[in-house]
């Protein structure tokens, strides 16, 4: 884990509610992995007081990108900054995604801003010559992640709640078509999406690895406050910020 002041080198809006914020942070970039995150101090004062967890969206040689959704005071403070402004960064934190040495076909399922860590993972997978299918769900066409921002090797399909782009319905409606093809599955999004994915997996008695990046409110980011715990099958309480945010789906208790 590093503490580093990151300088904003680019801040651009890419959908109606998503911004790509690129930061020069060479120490963090050297150690960052897809699925890990930064804890970002968004204010020099006390409002907002707590840091905000932000997953790595892209990882360069000396830069990292954050995919920031306009959703609250913290995110508004970040997207309101300009080139040359700085952010106080702590990271990389948590445990990220892993690609099994024998995997060749990766299926990625995301919702909303959950596309961020999946893009980072897809770029690593493509660089290793692996095949990637990405299924992403959004509320409407104006929020759909642009296909041209993905590696051209990625096969990309969209679902929208209102049917204004791609499949009309849940993104998990598309998953069953690719279960026979995929060696491993990866997901990032809201809990409701995970529960729907769990239902699909149970319906076919899926035995393949399904790695999920959990979205939880985090205060400390280092496992000290126990404010973001989830329960595993052994009855243990695990901190999303320290033991995750990536977990095997089969290891968690879903209620």
C-alpha positions in Angstrom: 0.0 0.0 0.0 1.2 3.5 -0.9 0.2 7.0 0.0 0.6 9.2 -3.1 -0.6 12.5 -4.4 -2.0 11.8 -7.9 -2.2 14.6 -10.5 -5.2 14.6 -12.8 -3.9 14.5 -16.4 -7.3 13.9 -18.0 -11.0 14.2 -16.9 -13.6 13.5 -19.5 -17.2 12.5 -19.6 -17.9 9.3 -21.5 -21.6 8.7 -20.9 -24.4 10.7 -19.3 -23.3 9.6 -15.8 -19.7 8.3 -16.1 -16.4 10.1 -16.2 -12.9 8.8 -16.9 -10.4 10.4 -14.5 -6.8 9.7 -15.3 -4.2 10.3 -12.5 -0.4 10.3 -12.7 0.6 8.1 -9.8 3.6 6.0 -10.8 4.2 4.3 -7.4 0.6 3.0 -7.3 0.5 2.2 -11.0 3.5 -0.2 -10.6 1.7 -2.3 -8.1 -2.0 -2.0 -9.1 -4.0 -5.1 -10.3 -7.5 -5.3 -11.8 -10.1 -5.7 -9.0 -8.0 -3.7 -6.5 -9.0 -0.2 -5.5 -7.9 3.2 -4.3 -9.1 5.0 -1.2 -9.4 8.6 -2.4 -9.5 11.7 -0.2 -11.8 14.0 -2.1 -11.6 17.1 0.1 -8.9 18.9 2.0 -11.5 19.8 4.7 -14.0 17.7 6.6 -16.8 17.5 4.1 -16.8 14.8 2.9 -14.8 13.4 5.8 -14.3 9.8 4.7 -12.2 8.7 1.7 -14.0 7.1 -1.2 -13.2 3.6 -2.6 -12.6 3.7 -6.4 -11.7 0.6 -8.4 -8.9 0.7 -11.0 -10.5 1.2 -14.4 -7.2 1.3 -16.4 -3.7 0.8 -15.3 -0.8 2.3 -17.2 3.0 2.5 -16.7 2.7 5.6 -14.5 -1.0 6.4 -14.6 -4.2 4.9 -13.3 -7.7 5.7 -14.4 -10.9 5.8 -12.3 -14.4 5.3 -13.8 -16.4 7.7 -11.7 -20.2 7.7 -11.6 -22.0 11.0 -10.8 -23.8 9.6 -7.7 -23.0 11.6 -4.6 -20.9 14.3 -3.0 -17.7 12.4 -3.2 -18.0 11.5 -6.8 -19.1 15.0 -7.7 -16.0 16.4 -6.0 -13.8 14.2 -8.1 -15.4 14.8 -11.5 -15.5 18.5 -10.7 -11.7 18.7 -10.6 -9.6 19.8 -13.6 -6.4 18.9 -15.2 -3.5 19.7 -12.9 -5.5 19.3 -9.7 -4.5 16.6 -7.3 -6.1 13.9 -5.2 -4.7 12.2 -2.1 -4.5 8.5 -2.9 -4.1 5.4 -0.7 -3.6 2.1 -2.4 -3.6 -0.3 -4.1 -5.9 -1.9 -1.6 -7.7 -5.3 -1.4 -7.4 -8.5 -3.4 -8.1 -8.4 -7.1 -9.2 -10.8 -9.8 -7.1 -13.8 -10.7 -7.0 -15.7 -14.0 -6.4 -19.4 -13.7 -3.5 -20.6 -15.9 -5.7 -23.0 -17.8 -8.5 -20.5 -18.6 -8.9 -19.4 -22.2 -12.4 -18.1 -22.4 -13.5 -15.4 -19.8 -17.1 -14.2 -19.4 -17.5 -10.8 -17.7 -20.8 -9.5 -16.4 -21.2 -6.0 -15.1 -23.8 -3.4 -14.2 -23.5 0.4 -14.2 -20.1 1.6 -13.0 -19.2 -2.0 -12.4 -17.7 -1.9 -15.9 -14.6 -0.3 -14.5 -12.6 -3.2 -13.0 -13.9 -5.5 -15.8 -12.3 -3.2 -18.4 -9.0 -3.4 -16.5 -9.3 -7.2 -16.3 -10.2 -7.5 -20.0 -7.1 -5.6 -21.0 -4.9 -8.0 -19.1 -6.7 -11.0 -20.5 -6.4 -9.7 -24.1 -2.7 -9.0 -23.6 -2.4 -12.7 -22.7 -4.1 -13.9 -25.8 -7.3 -14.9 -24.0 -10.9 -14.6 -25.4 -13.2 -12.3 -23.6 -17.0 -11.8 -23.8 -18.4 -8.9 -21.8 -22.0 -8.5 -20.9 -23.0 -5.1 -19.4 -26.3 -3.8 -18.2 -27.5 -0.2 -17.9 -30.7 1.7 -17.2 -30.9 3.3 -20.7 -29.0 3.9 -23.9 -27.5 7.2 -22.7 -25.6 5.3 -19.9 -24.2 2.5 -22.1 -20.5 2.2 -22.0 -19.1 3.0 -25.5 -17.9 -0.1 -27.4 -15.0 1.8 -29.0 -13.4 2.2 -25.5 -12.9 -1.6 -25.2 -10.1 -3.6 -26.8 -11.3 -4.6 -30.3 -10.8 -8.3 -29.4 -13.5 -8.1 -26.7 -16.9 -9.4 -27.8 -19.4 -7.0 -26.2 -23.2 -7.2 -25.6 -25.5 -4.8 -23.8 -28.8 -5.0 -21.9 -30.9 -2.0 -20.9 -33.8 -1.8 -18.4 -35.9 0.2 -20.8 -34.9 -1.6 -24.0 -33.5 1.6 -25.6 -30.2 -0.3 -26.5 -29.4 -4.0 -26.8 -31.4 -6.6 -24.9 -34.5 -5.4 -23.2 -34.1 -6.7 -19.6 -31.5 -7.8 -17.1 -27.9 -8.4 -18.2 -28.1 -11.8 -16.5 -30.7 -12.8 -19.1 -27.7 -13.1 -21.5 -25.5 -15.2 -19.3 -26.8 -18.7 -20.0 -25.9 -18.4 -23.7 -22.2 -18.3 -22.8 -21.9 -20.7 -19.8 -20.8 -23.6 -22.0 -18.2 -21.5 -23.7 -16.7 -19.8 -20.6 -13.9 -21.3 -18.5 -14.3 -18.7 -15.8 -16.8 -15.9 -14.9 -16.2 -12.5 -13.4 -18.8 -10.0 -12.2 -19.0 -6.5 -10.8 -22.2 -4.6 -10.0 -25.0 -4.2 -7.5 -26.1 -7.0 -5.1 -29.3 -7.5 -7.1 -27.3 -8.4 -10.1 -25.3 -10.9 -8.1 -28.4 -12.6 -6.8 -29.8 -12.9 -10.3 -26.5 -14.4 -11.5 -26.5 -16.8 -8.5 -30.0 -18.0 -9.6 -28.7 -18.6 -13.1 -25.7 -20.5 -11.8 -27.8 -22.7 -9.4 -30.2 -23.4 -12.2 -27.5 -25.2 -14.2 -25.5 -26.4 -11.2 -22.6 -24.4 -12.4 -19.2 -25.7 -11.1 -17.0 -23.1 -12.7 -15.2 -20.3 -10.9 -17.3 -17.1 -10.5 -15.3 -14.2 -9.1 -17.3 -11.2 -7.9 -16.1 -7.8 -7.0 -18.3 -6.7 -4.1 -19.6 -3.1 -3.8 -19.9 -2.0 -0.2 -19.6 1.2 1.7 -16.1 1.5 3.2 -14.9 3.7 6.0 -11.3 2.8 6.7 -10.4 0.7 3.6 -7.9 -1.4 5.6 -10.1 -3.8 7.6 -9.9 -2.0 10.9 -13.5 -0.7 11.3 -15.4 -3.9 10.2 -18.0 -1.7 8.5 -18.0 -3.7 5.2 -18.1 -7.3 6.3 -19.7 -10.3 4.5 -20.1 -13.8 5.7 -18.5 -16.8 4.1 -19.7 -20.5 4.1 -17.5 -21.2 7.2 -19.3 -18.6 9.2 -16.4 -16.2 9.1 -17.0 -12.5 8.7 -14.7 -11.1 6.0 -13.9 -7.4 5.3 -14.7 -6.5 1.7 -11.9 -3.9 1.8 -9.2 -6.2 3.0 -10.2 -9.8 2.2 -12.0 -8.7 -1.0 -13.3 -6.9 -2.8 -13.1 -10.0 -5.0 -14.6 -13.2 -3.7 -15.6 -16.6 -5.2 -19.4 -16.5 -5.4 -19.7 -20.0 -4.0 -17.7 -19.0 -0.8 -20.2 -16.4 0.4 -23.5 -16.7 2.2 -26.3 -15.0 0.2 -29.2 -15.4 2.5 
